[in-house]
Amino acid sequence: MAPTNTPKKDFHIAVCGGGIGGLFMAIGLLHQNIPCTIYEAAHAFAEIGAGVSFGPNAVRAMSLIDPEIKRGYDEIATSNAFPEKKKFWFDFNLGQREDGWKDLKAPGKEGERIAQVVAGDTGQSSVHRAHFLDKLVKLVPEVSVLLDAHDLVRRKRDCETPALGEFIGNFADIKAQGVAKFGKRVESVEKVGKKMRLTFHDGSTAEADAVIGCDGVKSRTRQILLGKHHKYTNPRFTGKYAYRGLIPMEKAAKALGDDLARNSQMYMGRHGHVLTFPIEGGKTMNVVAFQTKMDGKWENKKWVLPMKKEELSNDFRSWGQNVQRILSLMEKPDVWALFDHPPAPTYYQGRLAILGDAAHASTPHQGAGAGQAIEDAFVLSNLLGQVKSANGIEKAFHAYDAVRRPRSQKVVKTSRDAAAIYEFEDENLGTDLDKIRRRLEERYDWIWNEDLPQQLRTAQDIMGLKANL
């Protein structure tokens, strides 16, 4: 995997978290011939949720980290079914009934198409999270599984999806020592001499020259870095929640017709919106139906709850026929509270850095959150690849922070702004469909058209490659 002209580094990186961000970071490090270990809290690699979308910038970043990632992605990615819509991100439609707008005059007829947004050469593309994780894991050698065979069999049996069960089952005979160690929930990180010491929930410890936290929106490494009581440490409720579910594509096509079922759609309404897109090679429709918690509070300690049918019906009672058909077909939907991170003042301190959702958890309204983790991994792994010894790690972290923090935090903010547009809450746009269409057609370009090699060059200039790193 590593470039043949790159000698193996004499420093070691601990990656806390084995989700998409952690695996991309580990693959990037290995590609730079940097020894690393993934410490994952769970007992196997697993991603929560079904479909995840990636924009053109994220797909390009995959290739820049390792072309094998892009090849794996292409093997399982699903895009719009119609050839003429391959480059489209979403069709934006009015989803609410004309008599259901309450405090606003209906801006148009139910089902009216507001905009069709083109997203570079890739359009809307998505994968099933578990399937993509499987592809990534194959690029991480000698994964260690600290479980006995009986527990693996139990986990395989208890999995909600056969595909994920098969995926976990494949680990039963993998080598006992390697890049990843499971059942390792980090509790503390401290500098001891020239090393960073990690202490885990099970009482065990490990040492590394640096630590990169990729442990998600509820990140422990973020707490350690910023301080437990820092005002920007903890995630904040965004005032939005979402019903998530799946529909067999044949059922969806029968109810909606091929165009609306097999191509990505968004249905816009007052204080809510519904999006659908195909996954699993077009066999399944992924559905996410967003609503607003009008009091702005989420008081349940759990962020994912079983759906109550009457609550779903009540939330969308003023919506049109297509939305009603979609919601009636959703299989086993859950309710997800949507949290994001306030802007951290830094993504690193000493030899501890954070990446992906641990650094900048975002709402999903631009389909850009996972892509930002990939951009993080591209920049940081390349910077570390140019470090000569452990003494240069902090300079790499500083350059990473300087380049990645402004862009990723802008994604978090503009994702909230996007929801306001979709849900007719933007005071500047109101219900003016022409203004909304123009905004939708141009507002994503800065995300999708990013010059990633230039982003890296800027970080390299900040790091000062002529210095003795």
C-alpha positions as CSV (number, residue, x, y, z in Angstrom):
1,M,0.0,0.0,0.0
2,A,2.7,2.5,0.9
3,P,4.7,4.3,-1.8
4,T,7.8,2.3,-2.5
5,N,10.0,5.4,-2.2
6,T,8.8,6.3,1.3
7,P,10.8,4.8,4.2
8,K,8.9,3.6,7.2
9,K,8.5,6.3,9.8
10,D,10.0,5.8,13.2
11,F,6.9,7.2,15.0
12,H,3.6,5.6,15.8
13,I,0.1,7.1,15.6
14,A,-2.9,6.0,17.7
15,V,-6.3,6.5,15.9
16,C,-9.2,6.5,18.3
17,G,-12.3,5.4,16.5
18,G,-12.9,2.9,13.7
19,G,-15.8,4.5,11.7
20,I,-15.4,5.9,8.3
21,G,-13.2,8.8,9.4
22,G,-10.9,6.6,11.5
23,L,-10.5,4.1,8.7
24,F,-9.7,6.8,6.1
25,M,-7.2,8.2,8.4
26,A,-5.5,4.8,9.0
27,I,-5.4,4.0,5.3
28,G,-3.9,7.4,4.6
29,L,-1.2,6.8,7.3
30,L,-0.4,3.3,6.1
31,H,-0.2,4.7,2.5
32,Q,2.5,7.1,3.9
33,N,4.2,4.2,5.6
34,I,3.4,5.5,9.1
35,P,2.8,2.8,11.7
36,C,-0.6,3.2,13.4
37,T,-3.2,1.4,15.5
38,I,-6.9,1.9,15.5
39,Y,-8.6,1.7,18.9
40,E,-12.3,1.1,18.5
41,A,-14.7,1.1,21.4
42,A,-17.1,-1.4,19.9
43,H,-16.4,-5.1,19.4
44,A,-16.3,-4.9,15.6
45,F,-16.2,-2.3,12.9
46,A,-19.7,-1.0,12.4
47,E,-21.5,2.1,11.1
48,I,-24.9,3.3,12.3
49,G,-27.4,4.1,9.7
50,A,-28.1,3.0,6.1
51,G,-27.3,5.3,3.2
52,V,-24.5,7.9,3.2
53,S,-23.9,10.4,0.4
54,F,-20.7,11.8,-0.9
55,G,-20.2,14.9,-3.0
56,P,-17.7,15.3,-5.9
57,N,-15.1,16.7,-3.5
58,A,-15.3,13.6,-1.3
59,V,-15.1,11.2,-4.2
60,R,-11.9,13.0,-5.5
61,A,-10.4,12.9,-2.0
62,M,-10.9,9.1,-1.9
63,S,-8.7,8.8,-5.0
64,L,-6.1,11.1,-3.6
65,I,-5.7,9.1,-0.4
66,D,-5.6,5.7,-2.2
67,P,-7.0,4.9,-5.6
68,E,-8.2,1.5,-4.2
69,I,-10.7,3.3,-2.0
70,K,-12.2,5.0,-5.1
71,R,-12.4,1.6,-6.9
72,G,-14.1,0.0,-4.0
73,Y,-16.5,2.9,-3.8
74,D,-17.4,2.7,-7.5
75,E,-18.1,-1.0,-7.1
76,I,-20.9,-0.4,-4.6
77,A,-22.0,3.3,-5.1
78,T,-25.5,4.0,-6.4
79,S,-26.5,7.0,-8.4
80,N,-29.7,8.2,-10.1
81,A,-31.1,5.6,-12.4
82,F,-32.0,7.8,-15.4
83,P,-28.9,8.5,-17.6
84,E,-30.0,12.1,-18.1
85,K,-30.0,12.6,-14.3
86,K,-26.6,11.1,-13.5
87,K,-25.1,14.5,-12.8
88,F,-28.1,15.7,-10.7
89,W,-27.8,16.1,-6.9
90,F,-31.5,16.4,-6.1
91,D,-34.7,17.4,-7.8
92,F,-36.3,19.9,-5.4
93,N,-40.1,19.8,-5.2
94,L,-42.9,21.3,-3.2
95,G,-44.1,18.6,-0.8
96,Q,-46.8,20.2,1.2
97,R,-50.5,20.5,0.3
98,E,-51.6,24.0,-0.8
99,D,-54.0,24.2,2.2
100,G,-51.4,23.0,4.7
101,W,-49.1,26.0,5.0
102,K,-50.7,27.5,8.1
103,D,-48.9,30.8,8.7
104,L,-47.7,31.2,5.1
105,K,-49.4,31.5,1.7
106,A,-48.6,28.4,-0.4
107,P,-45.8,29.4,-2.8
108,G,-47.0,27.0,-5.5
109,K,-48.8,23.8,-6.2
110,E,-48.1,20.6,-4.5
111,G,-45.5,18.6,-6.5
112,E,-44.2,21.7,-8.3
113,R,-40.6,21.3,-9.2
114,I,-38.5,24.2,-7.9
115,A,-35.0,23.3,-9.0
116,Q,-32.7,20.6,-10.4
117,V,-29.2,21.0,-9.0
118,V,-26.2,19.6,-10.9
119,A,-23.3,18.3,-8.8
120,G,-20.2,18.1,-10.9
121,D,-19.5,14.9,-12.8
122,T,-20.7,12.6,-10.0
123,G,-24.2,13.9,-9.2
124,Q,-25.9,12.3,-6.2
125,S,-24.0,9.1,-5.3
126,S,-24.3,7.1,-2.1
127,V,-23.4,3.8,-0.5
128,H,-24.7,1.6,2.3
129,R,-22.5,2.5,5.3
130,A,-21.8,-1.2,6.3
131,H,-20.9,-2.2,2.7
132,F,-18.5,0.8,2.3
133,L,-16.9,0.0,5.7
134,D,-16.3,-3.5,4.4
135,K,-14.4,-2.1,1.4
136,L,-12.3,0.1,3.7
137,V,-11.5,-2.6,6.1
138,K,-10.0,-4.7,3.3
139,L,-7.4,-1.9,2.9
140,V,-6.3,-2.2,6.5
141,P,-3.9,-5.2,7.0
142,E,-3.9,-7.7,9.8
143,V,-7.0,-6.4,11.7
144,S,-7.0,-7.7,15.2
145,V,-10.2,-8.8,16.8
146,L,-10.2,-9.1,20.6
147,L,-13.3,-11.3,20.8
148,D,-13.8,-14.9,21.1
149,A,-15.6,-16.9,18.4
150,H,-18.8,-17.3,20.4
151,D,-19.2,-13.5,20.7
152,L,-18.6,-13.1,17.0
153,V,-21.3,-15.7,16.2
154,R,-23.7,-13.9,18.6
155,R,-23.0,-10.5,17.0
156,K,-23.5,-12.0,13.6
157,R,-26.9,-13.5,14.7
158,D,-28.1,-10.3,16.3
159,C,-27.3,-8.0,13.4
160,E,-30.2,-6.1,11.9
161,T,-29.0,-6.7,8.3
162,P,-27.7,-9.9,6.8
163,A,-25.0,-8.0,5.0
164,L,-23.6,-6.5,8.2
165,G,-23.9,-9.9,9.9
166,E,-21.9,-11.5,7.2
167,F,-19.4,-8.7,7.4
168,I,-18.8,-9.2,11.1
169,G,-18.7,-12.9,10.8
170,N,-15.8,-12.6,8.4
171,F,-13.5,-11.5,11.3
172,A,-13.7,-14.8,13.2
173,D,-10.5,-16.2,11.8
174,I,-8.4,-13.0,11.3
175,K,-5.0,-12.7,13.0
176,A,-4.9,-11.8,16.7
177,Q,-2.5,-8.9,16.3
178,G,-2.6,-6.1,13.8
179,V,-3.7,-2.5,13.0
180,A,-7.0,-2.5,14.9
181,K,-7.9,-3.4,18.5
182,F,-11.5,-3.6,19.6
183,G,-13.3,-3.1,22.9
184,K,-11.0,-0.1,23.5
185,R,-13.0,2.9,24.6
186,V,-10.6,5.7,25.4
187,E,-11.0,7.4,28.8
188,S,-7.9,9.6,29.0
189,V,-4.9,10.8,27.0
190,E,-1.9,12.3,28.7
191,K,1.7,13.1,27.8
192,V,4.1,10.9,29.7
193,G,7.7,11.7,28.8
194,K,8.0,11.8,25.1
195,K,5.0,9.6,24.5
196,M,1.2,9.9,24.7
197,R,-0.4,7.4,27.0
198,L,-4.0,6.3,26.3
199,T,-6.0,4.7,29.1
200,F,-9.1,2.7,28.1
201,H,-12.4,1.9,29.9
202,D,-11.2,-1.7,30.5
203,G,-8.2,-0.4,32.5
204,S,-5.6,-1.2,29.8
205,T,-3.2,1.3,28.5
206,A,-1.2,2.0,25.3
207,E,1.4,4.4,24.1
208,A,1.9,6.3,20.9
209,D,3.8,9.3,19.6
210,A,0.6,11.1,18.8
211,V,-3.2,10.5,19.0
212,I,-5.8,11.4,16.5
213,G,-9.4,11.3,17.8
214,C,-11.9,10.0,15.2
215,D,-14.5,9.0,17.8
216,G,-17.6,10.7,16.5
217,V,-20.0,13.4,17.6
218,K,-19.9,12.3,21.3
219,S,-16.1,12.3,21.1
220,R,-14.2,11.7,24.3
221,T,-11.0,12.9,22.7
222,R,-12.7,16.3,22.0
223,Q,-13.5,16.5,25.7
224,I,-9.9,15.8,26.6
225,L,-8.6,18.3,24.1
226,L,-10.9,21.2,24.9
227,G,-11.8,20.4,28.5
228,K,-15.0,18.9,29.7
229,H,-16.5,22.2,30.7
230,H,-15.5,24.3,27.7
231,K,-18.5,26.0,26.2
232,Y,-17.7,24.5,22.8
233,T,-17.0,20.9,23.9
234,N,-20.4,19.3,23.7
235,P,-22.6,18.8,20.7
236,R,-25.8,21.0,20.6
237,F,-29.3,20.1,19.5
238,T,-30.1,21.9,16.2
239,G,-33.8,22.0,16.7
240,K,-34.3,19.4,14.0
241,Y,-35.0,15.6,14.1
242,A,-35.5,13.1,11.4
243,Y,-37.4,9.9,10.7
244,R,-35.1,7.4,8.8
245,G,-36.2,4.3,7.0
246,L,-35.9,2.1,3.9
247,I,-38.4,1.1,1.2
248,P,-37.9,-1.8,-1.3
249,M,-37.5,0.0,-4.6
250,E,-40.2,-2.1,-6.4
251,K,-42.7,-0.9,-3.8
252,A,-41.5,2.7,-4.1
253,A,-41.7,2.7,-7.9
254,K,-45.2,1.2,-7.9
255,A,-46.4,4.0,-5.5
256,L,-44.5,7.0,-7.0
257,G,-43.5,6.1,-10.6
258,D,-39.9,5.4,-11.7
259,D,-38.7,9.0,-11.9
260,L,-39.6,9.9,-8.3
261,A,-38.6,6.6,-6.9
262,R,-35.3,5.8,-8.7
263,N,-33.8,9.3,-8.8
264,S,-32.9,11.5,-5.8
265,Q,-35.7,13.8,-4.7
266,M,-36.4,16.4,-2.1
267,Y,-39.8,17.5,-1.0
268,M,-39.8,20.9,0.7
269,G,-42.4,22.3,3.1
270,R,-42.8,24.6,6.1
271,H,-40.5,23.6,9.0
272,G,-39.8,20.2,7.4
273,H,-38.5,18.4,4.3
274,V,-38.3,14.8,3.0
275,L,-35.5,13.4,0.9
276,T,-35.2,10.1,-0.9
277,F,-32.4,8.5,-2.9
278,P,-31.6,5.0,-4.2
279,I,-29.0,2.8,-2.4
280,E,-27.8,-0.8,-2.8
281,G,-27.6,-0.8,-6.5
282,G,-31.1,0.7,-6.8
283,K,-32.7,-2.1,-4.9
284,T,-33.7,0.1,-2.0
285,M,-35.0,3.7,-1.5
286,N,-33.4,5.5,1.5
287,V,-35.8,7.9,3.2
288,V,-35.1,10.8,5.6
289,A,-38.0,12.9,6.7
290,F,-37.0,16.0,8.7
291,Q,-39.1,18.0,11.1
292,T,-38.7,20.9,13.6
293,K,-38.9,20.7,17.4
294,M,-40.6,24.0,17.9
295,D,-39.4,24.5,21.4
296,G,-35.8,23.8,20.3
297,K,-35.2,21.2,23.1
298,W,-34.3,17.5,23.0
299,E,-34.6,16.3,26.6
300,N,-34.3,12.5,26.0
301,K,-30.9,11.2,26.8
302,K,-31.1,8.9,23.8
303,W,-30.7,10.5,20.4
304,V,-32.2,7.6,18.4
305,L,-35.7,6.4,19.4
306,P,-38.2,3.9,18.0
307,M,-40.8,5.7,15.8
308,K,-44.4,6.0,16.9
309,K,-46.6,5.8,13.9
310,E,-49.0,8.4,15.2
311,E,-46.2,10.9,15.7
312,L,-45.0,10.5,12.1
313,S,-48.6,10.9,10.9
314,N,-49.2,14.0,13.0
315,D,-45.9,15.6,11.9
316,F,-46.7,15.3,8.2
317,R,-50.5,15.5,8.2
318,S,-50.5,18.6,6.0
319,W,-48.2,17.1,3.4
320,G,-49.1,16.0,-0.1
321,Q,-49.9,12.6,-1.6
322,N,-46.4,11.6,-2.6
323,V,-45.0,12.3,0.8
324,Q,-47.8,10.4,2.4
325,R,-47.1,7.4,0.1
326,I,-43.5,7.4,1.0
327,L,-44.0,7.6,4.7
328,S,-46.6,4.8,4.6
329,L,-44.1,2.5,3.0
330,M,-41.1,3.1,5.4
331,E,-39.9,-0.1,7.0
332,K,-38.9,0.1,10.7
333,P,-38.1,3.8,10.8
334,D,-36.4,5.4,13.8
335,V,-36.4,9.0,15.0
336,W,-33.0,10.7,15.1
337,A,-32.2,13.9,17.0
338,L,-29.9,16.0,15.0
339,F,-26.9,17.5,16.8
340,D,-23.9,19.4,15.6
341,H,-20.8,20.9,17.1
342,P,-20.2,24.5,18.0
343,P,-17.0,25.8,16.4
344,A,-14.0,24.5,18.4
345,P,-11.2,27.1,18.8
346,T,-8.6,24.5,17.8
347,Y,-8.5,20.9,16.4
348,Y,-5.2,20.0,18.2
349,Q,-3.3,20.5,21.4
350,G,0.3,19.2,21.6
351,R,0.2,15.8,20.0
352,L,-3.5,15.2,20.3
353,A,-5.7,16.1,17.3
354,I,-9.3,15.5,16.4
355,L,-10.8,14.7,13.0
356,G,-14.2,14.2,11.3
357,D,-17.3,14.2,13.5
358,A,-15.1,14.5,16.6
359,A,-13.9,17.9,15.3
360,H,-16.9,19.2,13.3
361,A,-20.0,17.1,13.5
362,S,-22.6,18.5,11.1
363,T,-26.2,18.1,10.2
364,P,-26.8,16.1,7.0
365,H,-28.5,18.9,5.0
366,Q,-25.7,19.3,2.4
367,G,-24.6,15.7,2.3
368,A,-21.1,17.0,3.2
369,G,-20.3,15.8,6.7
370,A,-18.7,12.5,5.8
371,G,-16.8,14.1,2.9
372,Q,-15.2,16.6,5.3
373,A,-13.8,13.7,7.3
374,I,-12.2,12.3,4.1
375,E,-10.7,15.7,3.3
376,D,-9.4,15.9,6.9
377,A,-7.7,12.5,6.4
378,F,-6.2,13.4,3.0
379,V,-4.6,16.6,4.3
380,L,-3.4,15.3,7.7
381,S,-2.0,11.9,6.4
382,N,0.0,13.7,3.8
383,L,1.3,16.3,6.2
384,L,2.4,13.5,8.6
385,G,3.9,11.7,5.7
386,Q,6.4,14.6,5.3
387,V,7.3,14.7,8.9
388,K,10.8,13.3,9.5
389,S,10.5,12.5,13.2
390,A,8.1,12.7,16.1
391,N,9.4,16.2,16.8
392,G,7.6,17.5,13.7
393,I,4.1,16.1,14.5
394,E,2.9,19.3,16.2
395,K,3.8,21.4,13.2
396,A,1.8,19.0,11.0
397,F,-1.2,19.3,13.4
398,H,-0.9,23.1,13.4
399,A,-1.0,23.3,9.6
400,Y,-3.9,20.8,9.5
401,D,-5.8,22.9,12.0
402,A,-5.1,26.2,10.1
403,V,-6.4,24.8,6.8
404,R,-9.1,22.4,7.8
405,R,-10.9,24.1,10.7
406,P,-12.3,27.2,8.8
407,R,-13.6,25.1,5.9
408,S,-15.1,22.3,7.9
409,Q,-16.7,24.7,10.4
410,K,-18.2,26.6,7.5
411,V,-19.8,23.4,6.3
412,V,-21.4,23.0,9.7
413,K,-22.9,26.5,9.6
414,T,-24.1,26.4,6.0
415,S,-25.7,23.0,6.6
416,R,-28.0,24.7,9.1
417,D,-28.6,27.4,6.6
418,A,-29.5,24.8,4.0
419,A,-32.2,23.4,6.2
420,A,-33.7,26.9,6.6
421,I,-33.9,27.2,2.8
422,Y,-35.5,23.8,2.4
423,E,-38.1,24.5,5.1
424,F,-39.0,28.1,4.2
425,E,-37.4,29.5,7.3
426,D,-34.8,31.8,5.5
427,E,-36.1,35.3,6.1
428,N,-34.2,36.7,3.1
429,L,-35.7,34.2,0.7
430,G,-39.1,33.7,2.2
431,T,-41.4,31.8,-0.2
432,D,-40.0,33.4,-3.4
433,L,-39.4,30.3,-5.5
434,D,-37.3,32.1,-8.1
435,K,-34.9,33.3,-5.4
436,I,-34.8,29.9,-3.8
437,R,-34.1,28.2,-7.1
438,R,-31.2,30.5,-7.8
439,R,-29.8,30.0,-4.4
440,L,-30.0,26.3,-4.6
441,E,-28.3,26.2,-8.0
442,E,-25.2,28.0,-6.8
443,R,-24.8,27.6,-3.0
444,Y,-23.0,24.2,-3.0
445,D,-20.2,25.0,-5.6
446,W,-17.7,26.0,-2.9
447,I,-18.0,22.6,-1.3
448,W,-18.0,20.5,-4.4
449,N,-15.4,22.4,-6.5
450,E,-12.7,22.6,-3.8
451,D,-9.1,22.3,-5.2
452,L,-7.9,19.6,-2.8
453,P,-4.2,19.5,-3.9
454,Q,-4.1,23.3,-3.4
455,Q,-5.6,22.9,0.0
456,L,-2.7,20.5,0.8
457,R,-0.1,22.8,-0.7
458,T,-1.4,25.7,1.5
459,A,-1.0,23.4,4.6
460,Q,2.5,22.4,3.5
461,D,3.4,26.1,3.2
462,I,2.1,26.7,6.7
463,M,4.0,23.7,8.0
464,G,7.3,25.0,6.5
465,L,8.7,22.0,4.7
466,K,12.2,23.6,4.6
467,A,12.3,23.4,8.3
468,N,13.9,20.5,10.1
469,L,10.8,18.4,10.7
